[in-house]
Amino acid sequence: MSQRTPTPDEQGNEQPALFYQSRLRRPVFDRAEGIYCWDRSGKRYIDGCSGAMVSNIGHGNPRVLAAMRAQMEKGTFAYRLHFENDASETLAQRVVAKMPAGLDRVFFVSGGSEAVESCLKLARQWATVTGQDSRYKIVSCFPSYHGATLGALSVTGYTPLSRPFLPMMVQMPKIPAPTCYLDRDELTMNERGLRAAERLRETILEEGPESVLAFIMEPVGGASTGALVAPDSYYSRVREICDEFGVLLILDEVMSGAGRTGRFLGADNWQLRGDLVALSKGFAAGYAPLGAMVADGRLVEPVLDAGGFQHGFTSAGNPLACAAGLAVLDELDTQDLYANARRMGSMLKARLEELMQRFPWIGDVRGKGLLLAFELVADRQTMAPLPRELNAYSRLVEHAYERGLIIYSRRTRGGLEGDHFMVCPPLIIDAAQLDELLGLLGESLAAFANEAGLPASNAAA
Ligand SMILES: Cc1ncc(COP(=O)(O)O)c(C=O)c1O
C-alpha cells in the first residue's frame, strides 16, 4: 500500500490523524460553562447554537456532573442482556410520563440517527408480524434531515448528503416540506398548510396505500430547513391522513425535542400525537451520547410476542448515559426551562425581526421557542436566494466566529442554494446574555454586508 505524505496545515503543522467532513480547522477547545465556551488561547465564545442544538441546559452543570460522577463510582457499563439498571429504568418511566397516552415504551440508543433507524425498523417489524408485509415505504419531506446512516439517509431530503450514496440506498418517496412562507398566492397560511398536507395524501395514493408504512416528519424543522414551522392546520391534517390509511406517524424530535421549542416535544405545541418518537441531542444535552425511541405499546407488544425486535446497539441503555439523561431531565423540570425557552425565544425572535429593518436581505425569521433561524434572500418579494458564490452560509458564520459568537448554518433549498442560520442558544440564557449575543450578531451581519456589497443601515437593532 502506498504511503501518503501528510499535507502541512496553514501553521505548517502536519495534518492530524483525526478528520471530519472537511479540511476546516478550528481552535482547540479548552472549557465551557453556561452559554460560553473558551478555546486554548483563552478566547471566549457565546455558544449561540448549543453546539449542534445539543447543549440545552448549558455547559458544565454541576448537578448533572455530580449525578454522572455518582454513577461512575458504581459502574459505567452493564450490558443490557446481562443486567437491568436503575438509571435506564427510571429514565424510561420519566420519559413515558411526558408523552401522550399510549406512547409507553422506550428503547435507548446513543444518537439521533440510531433513534431514527430504530423507529423505521420497529415500524417495519410491526408490519411484518401483523400481516401487513406489503408495507415498507416511509414517506418523508424534502428538505429534511433524519440522520447519516443509510436507513436514516434514505428518508433524509438534503441532496449533497445523499447524492454519493444513492446507488446503495432504497429510495423512499418524498413530499415537499411545508415551506408555506415561500408560497406566493392568495391563500391564507392555514389553507396553505392544508394544501401541503394534501401532498402526503396524494403521495400515499400514488404509491399505493398498502405499500406505505409510515410518514416521518420534524415537527419543527431542524438544520435542513432552518427551524421551519408549518401552519397550524398542517399538523392535525397530517394525523388525519395517516389514520385514514393506517400509516404510522414518526416524529423526529431529535432536534425539536427535550424542551427546545418550549414544550417537551415540538409536537406538543400542536397536541400532535405520533406513533413513534425519536429523541436525542438535548435529551442528554451533550453530557453523554444518548438517544431514545419512544413507541406506542401497540406496536411493541406484537413484535415482542412474535419473538423479539431484531435490532439493538451495544451501548443501549448505558447506565452512565442514562444517569446523565435523568439529571438533564431534572434540570429541565426543576428550572422550568420550557418556560424560559418560550420567554427568551419570543424575545430573541422579536429582536431578530428588528434586524430585518437594518439588513433588508434578511428575508425570514422563524421557529418556535429557542429553535429559531433567519434566512437571507436577494429579494424579499420573490424570496430568491442570494447568489451562491457569496457563500453567505459560511461567510457570516466566520464573521461571527471571529467575534466570539457561534451560530450554525446550512443551505436552505435542499442543500443547493439559499442561506439560513440557526440561533439556538442554551435554554438557560437570560435577557442580558441575549443582548450580548445580538450585539455580536449585528456586528457580524454588518461585516458580511460590507464584504458582500449588500446594503445595511446603521440603526442599532
Ligand atoms: C432532526 C434530526 N434527526 C436526526 C439527526 C441525526 O442525529 P445524530 O447526528 O445524533 O445521529 C439530526 C442531527 O442533526 C437531526 O437534526
The ligand as a Tripos MOL2 file, in Angstrom:
@<TRIPOS>MOLECULE
LIG
   16    16     1     0     0
SMALL
NO_CHARGES

@<TRIPOS>ATOM
      1 C1        -33.9620   16.0800   13.1190 C.3       1 LIG1
      2 C2        -32.7200   15.2420   13.2170 C.ar      1 LIG1
      3 N1        -32.8190   13.9010   13.1260 N.ar      1 LIG1
      4 C3        -31.7440   13.1060   13.2230 C.ar      1 LIG1
      5 C4        -30.4780   13.6270   13.3990 C.ar      1 LIG1
      6 C5        -29.2890   12.7200   13.4830 C.3       1 LIG1
      7 O1        -28.7350   12.7730   14.7660 O.3       1 LIG1
      8 P1        -27.2330   12.3140   15.0300 P.3       1 LIG1
      9 O2        -26.3420   13.2960   14.3450 O.co2     1 LIG1
     10 O3        -27.1150   12.3500   16.5350 O.co2     1 LIG1
     11 O4        -27.0830   10.9270   14.5090 O.co2     1 LIG1
     12 C6        -30.3250   15.0250   13.4890 C.ar      1 LIG1
     13 C7        -28.9900   15.6180   13.6290 C.2       1 LIG1
     14 O5        -28.7550   16.7770   13.3470 O.2       1 LIG1
     15 C8        -31.4760   15.8420   13.3860 C.ar      1 LIG1
     16 O6        -31.3870   17.1810   13.4640 O.3       1 LIG1
@<TRIPOS>BOND
     1     1     2 1
     2     2     3 ar
     3     2    15 ar
     4     3     4 ar
     5     4     5 ar
     6     5     6 1
     7     5    12 ar
     8     6     7 1
     9     7     8 1
    10     8     9 2
    11     8    10 1
    12     8    11 1
    13    12    13 1
    14    12    15 ar
    15    13    14 2
    16    15    16 1
@<TRIPOS>SUBSTRUCTURE
     1 LIG1         1 GROUP 0 **** ****
